[in-house]
């Protein structure tokens, strides 16, 4: 599971997302990550320099199998987790997020 505190918003993210129609200080990204049953929502708040994400089922409720995986193996939850990782990695590659510790020389907002 991705830890929000392990990532920060890249300083060029706002300009990049403006190209996709961002006209606010809050960007919301939504994508189905397992058929039409489970989706990922990512929120980036540029004003407060925060971001978060949630994994939801097709009814808009938290997909609990993603968050609570201590009671055994769940193949769907494993696929969902891999897809969340891929999307967050793509955001890092496209310089929307930065992975790792932030220091004074980094590209953070």
C-alpha positions in Angstrom: 0.0 0.0 0.0 1.3 3.5 -0.9 2.1 5.7 2.0 1.2 9.3 1.2 4.0 10.7 3.4 6.5 9.0 1.2 5.6 11.3 -1.7 5.5 15.1 -2.2 4.0 17.3 -5.0 6.6 18.2 -7.6 7.0 21.9 -8.2 6.1 21.6 -11.9 2.9 19.6 -11.3 0.6 22.6 -11.3 1.8 23.8 -14.7 1.6 20.3 -16.1 -1.9 19.8 -14.9 -3.0 23.2 -16.2 -2.5 21.7 -19.6 -5.2 19.1 -18.8 -7.7 21.7 -17.8 -6.9 22.3 -14.2 -8.2 25.7 -13.3 -8.4 25.3 -9.6 -6.0 24.8 -6.8 -7.3 21.2 -6.3 -6.9 18.5 -8.9 -8.9 15.3 -8.8 -7.9 12.3 -10.8 -10.1 9.2 -11.1 -9.5 5.9 -12.9 -11.0 2.5 -12.8 -8.2 0.1 -11.7 -10.1 -3.2 -11.7 -12.8 -3.6 -14.3 -15.7 -1.3 -13.4 -15.6 -2.4 -9.8 -12.7 -0.6 -8.1 -11.4 2.9 -8.8 -8.6 5.1 -7.7 -9.1 8.7 -6.8 -6.1 11.0 -6.3 -6.5 14.6 -4.9 -3.8 17.1 -5.2 -4.3 20.4 -3.2 -1.8 22.9 -4.4 -2.9 25.6 -2.0 -2.1 23.5 1.1 0.7 21.5 -0.7 -1.0 18.2 0.2 -2.1 15.1 -1.7 -4.1 12.0 -0.9 -5.7 9.1 -2.6 -8.4 6.5 -1.9 -9.5 3.3 -3.4 -13.2 3.0 -3.9 -15.7 0.3 -5.0 -18.3 0.9 -7.7 -20.7 2.3 -5.1 -18.2 5.0 -4.0 -17.4 3.4 -0.7 -13.8 2.5 0.4 -12.7 -0.8 -1.0 -11.9 -2.4 2.4 -9.9 -5.3 1.0 -7.2 -2.8 -0.2 -6.9 -1.2 3.3 -7.4 -4.3 5.5 -5.3 -7.2 4.1 -4.2 -8.9 7.3 -6.8 -11.7 7.1 -5.5 -13.7 4.2 -4.8 -13.5 0.5 -7.2 -11.7 -1.8 -6.3 -11.8 -5.5 -8.4 -8.9 -6.5 -6.9 -6.7 -3.7 -3.4 -7.7 -5.0 -4.2 -6.7 -8.5 -5.7 -3.4 -7.2 -2.6 -2.7 -5.2 -0.3 -3.4 -8.2 -2.5 -1.0 -10.3 -2.3 1.7 -7.7 1.5 1.4 -7.6 1.6 1.7 -11.4 -0.4 4.8 -11.5 1.5 6.5 -8.6 4.8 5.5 -10.3 3.5 7.0 -13.6 2.8 10.3 -11.6 6.4 10.2 -10.4 7.7 9.6 -13.9 5.7 12.5 -15.2 6.9 14.8 -12.4 3.5 15.2 -10.7 4.8 13.6 -7.5 8.3 13.1 -6.0 9.1 9.9 -4.2 11.4 9.8 -1.2 12.6 12.1 1.5 12.4 15.7 0.8 15.4 17.9 1.4 16.2 21.5 0.7 17.6 20.8 -2.7 14.6 18.8 -4.0 12.0 19.9 -6.5 9.2 20.3 -4.0 6.6 23.0 -4.1 
